[in-house]
């Protein structure tokens, strides 16, 4: 993000500090994914009002009053998985952080499989396996 600051300009949203915007992602997935960090930096420098609108809409859609965070994240995981998008991993991680069980994760993979076939089943199993490895590594590092 140093290049963004030097070539484009600093984060300019005077309403919401960058650290606060980043914290929402850290709370959800444990870190700020690189693409999101780039959007926060670039749009935050060039069009902070639009960034505020993007983040407001994102929050409203991801945290509806009728669903808990786990349910929302499981649904988003399934939607992204059915399209084989790499962001499925981030939302799978968010679902686990929100309390989703391995059984629930597999149920979402099974639903994606119905409409997306073996590629969804393979990618879903790969994501679950990677999460299991990551969680095991996190426990052993403590």
N, C-alpha and C positions, 0 to 999 in steps of 0.2 A: 504493500500500500504506500510505500515511500514514493514510488514513481507517480502514483495518482496525486499525492500531495504536492510533489514538486512540479509536475507537468500540468495538472488540471486545477488543483487548488485544494485547500483544506476542507474538511467537513464543515458545513455552514449552517446546519439546522440549529437555530437558536432556541427552539421550543423543547427539543429532546436531545440530550447529550448522546454521543456515539456509544459510550459505555452502557447507557440504559438500553439503547436499541440492541446492542450485542448481547446483553444479559438475557433478553427474551429467548434468543437462540441457544444460549448456554444452558438455560433452564430446561429447554425442550429436548435438545439432543446432546448436550454436554460440551459443545464447542460451537464456534461460528464457522459454518462451512465456507470454503473459499469463494464460491460463486456469490454467496450472500454477502460476504465481507466486501467483495468487489462492488456489488450493487449499493451497499451502504456507503462506501467510500465515494464512488463515482457520482451516484445520484444525490448523495448527501452534499457533495461539493457543487454540482451543477444545477440541481433542481430540488432543494430540500423540501419544498412544499409538496412536490409529487412523492418524494420518499415518505413523507408523513402520511399521505393518502394511501400509498401502497401498504404501509405497515398497519394502518387503521383497518383497511379492508381485510388484510391477512388475518389480523387478530379476530375480527368479527366472524370471519368464515371458519377459522380453526377452533374457536372456542364458543360455539353456540350454547345458549342456556339449556337447550334440551339434551345435550350430550356431555358426558364427562370427557376429559382429555384423552383417556385411554381409548374410548370408543371412536372419537374423532380420528385419532392417530391410526387406529386399526383400519378404519375406512380409507384414509388417505394412502396408507401403505398398500392396500388392495388395489386402489385406483391406479397408483403409479406402477405397481407390479404388473397389472394387466396390460400396461402399455410398455413394459420392459424399460422404464426410465430409471436412471441411476439414483434419483432422489428417493426411490423406494427404500433404499438402505437407511437413509436419514430418518424417515418416518417409522420404519420398523424399530430403529433404536429409540425413537421418541415413544412409541407404543410400549416398549419394554420398560423404559424409565417411568412411564405412567402406570405400570402395574400389569401389563398384558402377560399372560402365561404362554409357555411354549405351545400348549394346545390351542390357544386362541390364535397365535401366530400361524400355526399350521392350518387352522380352519380358514383363515384369510387366503393363504396360498391355495388351498383346495378350491375356494370360490373363484380365484383368479384363473386357476387351471380350467375350470368349466368354460370360460369364455376366451382364454388365450392359449390353451393347450400346453403341451410339454415344455415349451420354452419358459412359460410362467412357473410351472412346477419346478423346473430345474433352477431357475434364478431365485425363486422363493426359498427353496431348500438351501441354496448357497448362502443367501442372506442370513437365514436362521443359523446355519452352521458358523458363519463368520461372527455373528453376535454371540453365540455360545462361547466361541474361542476368546473373543474380546472380554466377555464377562469373567471367564475363568482366569484370564491373564490379569485382569483388574484385581481379582480376589487374591491371587498369589503375590502380587506386587505390594499389597498392604501389609 
